[in-house]
Structure formats: C-alpha cells, structure tokens
Amino acid sequence: MNMSNQELLRALPSVDEVLKTARREESGRLSAALFTWAVRKVLGEARLKIVSGEWLPPSIEDIIVMAMESYAVESKPSLCKVVNATGTVLHTNIGRAVLCVEAQEAVFSASRGNVNIELDISTGARSDRDCRVERLITRLTSAEAATVVNNNAAAVVLAINTLAQGREVIVSRGELVEIGASFRLAEIVGKSGAILREVGSTNKTRIADFEAAISGNTALLFKAHTSNYKVVGFTCSATLKELHELGKAKGLPIVYDLGSGSLIDLSAFGLPNEPQAASCIASGADVITFSGDKLLGGPQAGIIAGKKEIIDRIRNNPLKRALRVDKLTMAALEATLRLYLEPERLKERLPVLRYMTRPIDELDAVAQKAATSIRERLGPGYIVAVDDDLSTIGGGALPTETLRTRVVAITHERHRPHDIYRRFLDSRPPILGRVGKGRFLLDPRCVDSYEELVPSFDVDNKQIAEKGKYPT
Ligand SMILES: *Cc1c(COP(=O)(O)O)cnc(C)c1O
C-alpha cells in the first residue's frame, strides 16, 4: 500500500465517531448491536474501495446513510411470504404445497411447547417417532408398514442403502430420472453405496432385459416414475406386475420411487392420473417412496411404505436417524393425512386439490377483478387484459398435463415483460408471476383473493435512506 492510500484510510471516521453522530441525529429507535454491525460492515467495504482506488473516503453522513441501508435489509427476515401467481400449484422455488388449515394449526401448536413425539402417553415409555403417521399411511396405502424421512430423495437413498449396499440395483435406462438439478437417480444410487446396473434403452426396456441382468450380486429391482418427462412413440417398459413376478421368482424386492405419488384417484376430480400409492402396493411393489409436499399436499417429507420386514430394516439403519423429521413436520404430516380419511371433504380442505380443481368461471372472476384494480394501481403506459392460458401442476408431477386457466396479461409501451416481472417482485409481499408470449402474466389459480394480485409498492429502503430517515 502506498502512502496516499494510508492517508486516505486515516481520513475514515472510527466506528465510535459514526455511532456518536448517528445517536445525536436520532436516538433510541435502532437496535444498537445491529446498527454497530452495519457501520463496521460499511467501514470495511469503504476501506477495500479506497485501497482499490474506487472511492475517496465517504463523509460520516454518507456512512450513516449506507449503514441505514444495510440495517434496513438486515433487520427484516429474509424468508418472507411470496404470492404464487405463477399458476404452478407445486412450485419448488417457493416451497411447493400450501398446507391445509389443520396442518397450520398443528404446526403452531407443536411449536409452542413440547409434544409426545417419542413418548407413549398410555405407558409412559419411549415410543417410535413414526408410529402416529405410520397407522395413517398403512391405512391409506394398504402397505404393511411405513416410515418417514426428510424428503423423497432421502427416502430413495435410505431404501437403496438399506437393501443394496455394495450390491447391484437394476434400473431401466428409460427411468434414470433427474429431478431439478440436484437429484439424479444414477448418482443417488452410487452415493447410497450401491452399484447401478442400467438395462434396456432410453425408449424400450423389456422385462427380459431385467431378467438377463440379474446376477448373484443383484440386491433389488428399481422402478422410478418418470415424473417430469414422458417417453412417447416407439416405447416399451417393464410393468410393475412383470417386475413383481420376476422379483418373486428370483427372491428380489421391487423398490418403486413414485415421485409425487397420490393417495387418491385424481381422475375422479377430472384430473390426469398419477401413480396411486395403494395400487402400486397392490400390484406388488415391496417398497414405495413418495414426497410429502407434492400431490399429497403436506410438508416436505419422504414417505416409505411397504413390507414390514423391509421397513423394519430401513428403520434400524443408522442413516434413518440422520434423515428423520422433526416434530413440526410430523405435526403437519399427521394433520394432512387425517384429511384423507374423509375424502368427500378433501377438495375443499386440501389447498393443493382445491387449486387444481378450481372452476374456470371462478378463475375468470378473480382475474377480472384483479385486472381492474391492477390497471388503476399501475397507471398510464400499462395495458392490462384478461386472457386464456394454461396452468401447470409442477413439482415434477403430471409434467405434460396442463389445466385451463384465465390470466391477467400485462404489457407496457416501453418496459419489457421481464422488467414488469421484476417490478412485481418489488411489491410487498413480492408477487411471483411469469412471462409468456411477450407478456407478463398473473395466474389467479393459487391465490385466495384477487387483492393478493394487486401490487403495493412501498418506498424502498434506498429512498428511505436517501431521505436520511431511520426505518421504523
Ligand atoms: C420429486 C421427486 C424426487 C425427489 O423428491 P423430494 O421430495 O423433492 O426430495 C425423487 N424422485 C422422483 C421421481 C420425483 O418426482
């Protein structure tokens, strides 16, 4: 560092000097610790910028303004409510399934005190963490036993690790799924300690391919629901029934990753069908795994159901301890599963199902009301219309299926649709829409009232700081 830099650095005020000035201007409205942290951060950044020649030493007033900006950002929780105007019912980036009221209440009450998560109240002895939801899952799937882990990826890892460590897992090349960027079945099998044995081709795998690949080192036959893609055209895959027959003859278990997995027949609601847990068990899957926060409509969790002997081994795997769920998840999952005991009321009580089955007239009415208010709120330059469009279910479920919807479509004389998308994210709470056909679109499918789609822009933090005002 040369001399002039050192002199410039010396011109920076100390933390104490900044704090003293700030206190004189406005007192008692700030958390002292957080504001001190913000001042230190700004002074640290200023030092770096001075050394790199980008900045001259800022004044105390400038430092206070910059510290206020940091303070305003840091004093708000960073995880916040987002309005889902994407039309995607299970959107991974914003936390997938919205919980039913019963689950919200169960989480709230479990969070406020202690719960009998591993206590049998009738005997006073320690009990199994899963027993409460196990009874519900076995009843709803007809499986002999069930257990729960942190998510479906963990369920797959745990099942494979328990049954196939150091041995081979046979999977069709047409079913080597990748979900999002972080779940690749081929990698998961390896990381679970097993050896992947791919059979067949991308579009055709016959049961004979599985049979030919079986060796003394084979541990299980794996089937995965290709939940986010479809192989169409000249195709063939081994059915669950065929795998079951083969597995029975060779003494090998069938593990089926259903992905979303539904507990009900969705076609009864006019929706396209997904593999149903109970019918997969009936068709001979020894173990099935599926997500808690996809079509099931509950919290993030991975459900493993199947033969008692296998579930017991899975439960006793030390990895199970590392992947177990906490009391809040358990509370939400139990409350959600309970709704399924009354299927006739499910459509009104389970948000995921309610959103998927919303009548088009209702969507249109919400879109029309929202459009009127948004037009007033945005002012001149914007063109706000209501149009036909398609919603998707998402979460890897029903990838090629869409649902008819009505959207608010917004364009502007000069701004690009993506700029409008960004502007709506500046609303409080942020509104997440999507861009389609050169327009910014708001889909009312997953919002409970039209008002949620109308943006409210408060004076942002920068403007507050520029006015030299402390945030309240
Ligand atoms: C979604 C999905 C997973 C991962 O489930 P998470 O609950 O997100 O961990 C695994 N396999 C399939 C087929 C899926 O669709």
The ligand as an ORCA input file, in Angstrom:
! r2SCAN-3c Opt
* xyz 0 1
  C     -39.642    -35.153     -6.763
  C     -39.031    -36.466     -6.973
  C     -37.971    -36.903     -6.176
  C     -37.406    -36.031     -5.089
  O     -38.353    -35.815     -4.084
  P     -38.091    -34.674     -2.957
  O     -39.244    -34.848     -2.023
  O     -38.083    -33.390     -3.688
  O     -36.783    -34.984     -2.330
  C     -37.445    -38.135     -6.418
  N     -37.915    -38.929     -7.406
  C     -38.941    -38.555     -8.206
  C     -39.408    -39.486     -9.286
  C     -39.539    -37.303     -8.018
  O     -40.551    -36.909     -8.798
*
